[in-house]
Amino acid sequence: QVQLVESGGGLVQAGGSLTLSCAASGSTGGISAPAWHRQAPGKQRDLVAGINDYSPPKYAQAVKGRFTISRDSAKNTVYLQMNSLKPEDTAVYYCNALIGRSNFWGQGVKVTVSS
């Protein structure tokens, strides 16, 4: 069964760092156009960062300069390095990507930033 599995969430103090990982399992091919989204309680899910083979990574204005998206194609894994975390970064973070022609979402990983 093809799926995306996130890891790396947790509780961190404001100003701290976390790295999220999203690994594709069960896939014999690569992943395309991976991206990270987040959803805070009571809010809609928003794009945080995305990466593809044709243009520079894109970031939401709220995370520019603090978050970095990267990928390891050999491992079919996408990362989100989050630095200088703020309480407003608290959310469930989801990765999504194309595997073949299907769009997949991970189950989400919770990030809590305490003040």
N, C-alpha and C positions, 0 to 999 in steps of 0.2 A: 504494500500500500504506500503510495507516494504521499509524503507529508512534509511540512515545514515544522521544525521544532526549535523554539526559542529557549534561551537560557541566559543567566547572568543578572537577572533582576534582583532586587532586594531593597533594604533600607540603608540610606546613606545620609550623612549630614550635609547641610547646605555648603557648597564649595567643594564638595568631594567629587569623585569620579566613579563611573561604572562602565563596563563594556558588555554590551549585549551581543549574543551570537544567535544566528539563525541558520540551521543546517537542514539541507534537503536530504531526506532519507527515502529509500525505496525507488529512487529514480536512476535510470541508466543514462540519462542525458543531463545536460547542464541546466542551470536556471537563467532566466533572462529578466532584465529590468527589475531587479529586486529593490524593495523600498521598505522603509520603516514608517509606521503610523502610530499615533497614540490617541488614547481616549481617556480623558479625565472624567471623574464622576459627574453625571448630569450634563455632559457635553458631547458633541459629535466627535466622530473619529476624524482626525486630521493628519495629513501628510507631514512627516518630520524630515525625511531625507530619502532621496532616490538616486540610483546610479544605473548607467547603461554604458554600452560600448561606443556610443556615438557623440556624447557630449559630457561636459564636466558634471560632477555631482551637483544636485540641487538640494537646497535646504530651506526649511521654513525660516522666515525672518527671525522668529523668536529663538532659534538655536544656532544661527550663523555665528561662526567663530568659536563655538563651544562644542559642537558635535561634529563627528567625522564618520562618514559611512565608507566602508571598504569591503572588498570581497576577496575570497581565495577561491578561484575557479576550480583548482585541483581538488579542493575539499568540498565544493558545492556549498560554501558557507559565506554568509554575509555578516558583517559586524557593524555595530554602532558604538563608537567611542564617545562617551559623554563626560565632559569636563565642566568644572565650575557650575555644578548642578544647583538649581534653585527650587524652592518649594513648589513653584508653579510648574515644574517639570514632572510633578507627581502624576502618574497615569498608568494605565495598562498599555504596554507597547506591543504592537503587532508587526510582524514582517509579512510581506506578500511578494510573490514572484510568479512569473510565468514558467511553467514546466511543460515543455511541449507546447500545446496550444491552450492549455488550461491555466486559469488563474488560481493560485493557492494562497491560503492564509494560514498563519500559525495560530496556535491556541492563545497566545498572548502571555506576556510576562509582566508582573507588577513591579513598578519602580516607585518607591516612596522616598521623598526628600524632606527631611525634618529641618526646621529652622533653629 
